[in-house]
Amino acid sequence: MDFDDRSDRVSSVADWASSAADRAAAVAARAPDPTTVARVGLGAMVFAAGVHKLLDPLSWSAYVVPWLAPLFVVSPVTFVLANGVLEVGFGAAIVADRYTAPASAVAAVSLSATCLYLAVVFVVEGGLFGDVLARDIGLAGLAWAVLIDSLRRPSRTP
């Protein structure tokens, strides 16, 4: 058995890993700030959800369970359309980094309330919307992180 050959292979793997780590560090150094990535990602998601609600409100109204619909002052479709208009505006504000604190506060509170609603539906309706609940928990956390970051930054004028 030739151990010298293995030593060369181990050395070349170590060299490759080291150079890969160096390349990754160089890419990360040129990347945007993570809080900027989080803010733009949240804003784009809120904006896209709003646009989709305006284009296909019937699909989104399916998240209004039958026992909740009578509590609305308007129809579920009208409720979805109104939310779509607001989400387009708040999402655009977050992406543009203008009025970020109030816009991300609305997103954080809205997503948290949505998570609470989806958790109730999940329990009452035997697991309904569990996939959406799992996703929205992460989005709510992201929205709170963006809000906290925007409150920590020095004031900016729009």
N, C-alpha and C positions, 0 to 999 in steps of 0.2 A: 504494500500500500504506500502510495506516495503522498506524504503529508505536506510537502512543499507546494504542491498544486492547490491543495485546499487552502493553505495560508494565502496564496495569491488571490484565490476567489473571494475569500472573506475580506481581504484588503480592498479588492475592487468594489465589493458591495458596500463596504463602509465608505469608500471614497464617493461612490454614487449617491449614497444617502446624505452625506455631508454636502455635496454640491447641490442636491435637490433641496435641502434645507436652506442653503444660501440663496438659491433662486427664489424659493417661496418667500423668504424674508425680504428680498429685493422687490418682489411684486407687492407684498403687503405694505412696504414703505411708500410705494407710489399710489396705493389705493386710497379712496376717500375715507374720511373719518367714519367709524362705525355708526355713530349717532346720525350722521347724514344719511347713510344707507338705510337705517331704521326709519327715519322720518320720511324719506322718499318712498320707501316700500309701503309704509302705512298709508301715506297720502294716495299713492297709486291704487292701493287696494280699495280704499274708501271711495275714490273717484270712479273706479271701474265698477264697483258694486252699484253705485248710484246710476251710472249710465245703463247698466244692465237692468236695473229696476225700471228705468224709464222705457227701455225697449221691450221688456217682457214682464210687465207687472203681474200677469196671471201666474207665472211660475213662482214668483216670490210670495204671492198671497197664499200659496199652499202651506207656508210656515205658520199661518194663523189657524190654529186648531178650532174646531167648531164651538167649543165651550167659551172661547175668547171672543169670537166675532161679535156676539151681541153686546159686548161691553164697549165696542168702538162707536164713536159718534158718526163715523163715515164708513163706507164699505172697505173691506180689506184691500181691494185694488186701489182705491183712492188713498188709503193710508200708505201703501207701498209707493205710489207715485209721489206723494208729498215727501216721503223719506228719500226717494231717489233724487229729487231736486236739491234737498238739503245736503245729501252726501256728495253730490257733484261739487257744490260750493265749498264744503268743508275739506274735501279731498284735495281740491285745487289749492286752497289756502295752505294746507300742510305741505304739499309738494313745493309750492312757491316760497315756503318759509316766511309767510306773511300771516300775522294773527295766529301763529302756530300754537300758542298756549291755549287760547279759547277753543280753537278748532280741534286740537288734540284732546282737550278736556271733554268736549262733546263726544268725540269718538270713544274715549275711554269709558265714560259713563254709559253711553249707548251700548257699547259692546259688553260691558259688565251687566247691564240690565238684560241684554239679550241672553247672556250666559245663564243668568238666574231663571229667566223664562224657559229657556231650553232645558235646564236641569229639572224644572217642575214638570214640563212636558215629558221628558225622558222617564221620570218616575211614574207619573200618572198614566201615560200612554204606553207603558211597557217597552221602553227602549227607543221610542220614536225620536228621530233627529240626533241620535248619539254621535254620529260622525260630524255633524255641524257643531255640536256642543264642544267636541274635542278641538276642532279647529278654532272656534271662536274664543276658547279659553286662552290659547296662544296669542291670538290677535288682540285680545283685551290686555294681556300683559305687555305686548308691544306698544299699544296705545298709551298705557300708563307710563312706560319707559320714555316715550317721546314727550309726553306731557311733563314729566319730571325734568328731563333734559332742557326743555324749553323754558321752564321756570328758573332753572339754575343759570341760564345764560343771561348776560347783560341785556337790558331792554334794547329792542331794535325798533326803529320807526318803519311803518309799512311803506 
